Amino acid sequence: QVQLVESGGGLVQPGGSLRLSCAASGSISDINLMAWYRQAPGKQRELVASLTSGGRTNYDDSVKGRFTISRTAAKNWVYLEMNSLKPEDTAIYYCNSLRYGMTFWGKGTLVTVSS
């Protein structure tokens, strides 16, 4: 089992920055992939960024060049650095992990981009 707890969400003005954090615990040493998803009001949950155990990253086109996913070597923290935020980035952001075919989710943290 893997437990995930997100933090760092909040209200930010357009053009601003936030860093989301995800604390991972449990059987984390052999996690295959960590990711951030988001779900905006009235929309489906979508993949924002992912990071494999080998260090390969993948980003949704809408956040490329603005968001950066990273993690500690021990895999117990995963971050999402968000810059040049736009109102359309407003959503609940969820931390996600994949371990041997099993998916784990955090409860999410709300990011609101508004002036």
C-alpha positions in Angstrom: 0.0 0.0 0.0 1.0 3.6 -0.7 -0.4 6.6 1.2 -0.3 10.0 -0.5 -1.0 13.4 1.1 -1.0 16.6 -1.0 -0.3 20.1 0.2 0.5 23.5 -1.2 -2.7 24.5 -2.9 -4.3 27.9 -2.5 -5.4 31.1 -4.2 -2.9 32.7 -6.6 -3.2 35.5 -9.1 -2.8 34.9 -12.8 0.9 34.8 -13.7 1.8 33.7 -10.2 3.5 30.5 -9.0 2.8 27.7 -6.6 4.6 24.5 -5.6 2.5 21.5 -4.7 3.9 18.8 -2.5 3.0 15.2 -2.1 4.1 13.1 0.8 4.3 9.5 0.0 4.5 6.7 2.7 4.2 3.0 2.9 5.7 0.7 0.2 7.3 3.5 -1.8 10.7 2.0 -2.6 9.4 0.2 -5.7 6.9 2.7 -7.0 7.0 2.6 -10.8 5.5 6.0 -11.6 4.4 9.2 -9.8 2.1 11.7 -11.3 -0.1 14.7 -10.8 -3.6 14.9 -12.1 -6.2 17.6 -11.9 -9.9 17.9 -12.1 -11.6 21.2 -12.9 -15.3 21.9 -12.0 -17.5 20.0 -14.5 -14.6 18.3 -16.2 -13.0 14.9 -16.1 -9.8 14.3 -14.2 -6.8 14.7 -16.5 -3.1 13.9 -16.3 -0.9 16.9 -15.8 2.6 15.5 -15.4 4.2 12.1 -14.7 7.6 10.9 -13.6 8.8 7.3 -14.0 11.2 5.6 -11.6 13.8 6.0 -14.3 13.4 9.7 -14.3 11.4 10.2 -17.5 8.9 13.0 -17.4 5.8 13.6 -19.4 3.6 16.7 -19.5 0.2 17.6 -20.8 0.6 20.1 -23.7 -1.3 22.7 -21.7 1.4 22.9 -19.0 4.6 22.3 -21.0 7.2 24.9 -20.2 5.2 26.1 -17.1 5.1 23.1 -14.8 7.8 20.9 -13.5 7.5 17.6 -11.7 10.2 16.3 -9.5 10.8 14.0 -6.6 13.3 13.2 -3.9 15.7 10.3 -4.4 14.0 8.4 -1.6 10.7 8.8 -3.5 9.0 10.1 -0.4 8.2 13.5 -1.8 6.9 14.5 -5.2 6.6 18.1 -6.2 4.8 20.1 -8.9 6.3 23.5 -9.5 3.7 25.6 -11.3 4.7 28.9 -12.9 2.8 31.4 -15.1 -0.5 30.2 -13.8 -3.6 30.8 -15.7 -7.3 30.8 -14.6 -7.8 27.6 -16.6 -5.3 25.9 -14.3 -7.9 26.2 -11.5 -8.7 22.6 -10.3 -8.2 20.1 -7.6 -4.8 18.6 -8.0 -4.3 15.0 -7.1 -1.1 13.0 -6.4 -1.0 9.6 -8.0 1.3 6.6 -7.8 1.5 3.3 -9.7 3.1 0.3 -8.1 3.0 -3.1 -9.7 -0.3 -2.3 -11.5 -2.0 -0.8 -8.5 -3.0 2.8 -8.5 -3.1 5.0 -5.4 -4.5 8.5 -5.0 -4.3 11.3 -2.5 -7.3 13.3 -1.5 -6.3 16.4 -3.5 -5.4 20.0 -3.0 -7.3 22.9 -4.4 -5.6 25.5 -6.7 -7.5 28.6 -7.6 -6.1 31.1 -10.1 -8.0 34.3 -10.0 -7.5 38.0 -9.7 
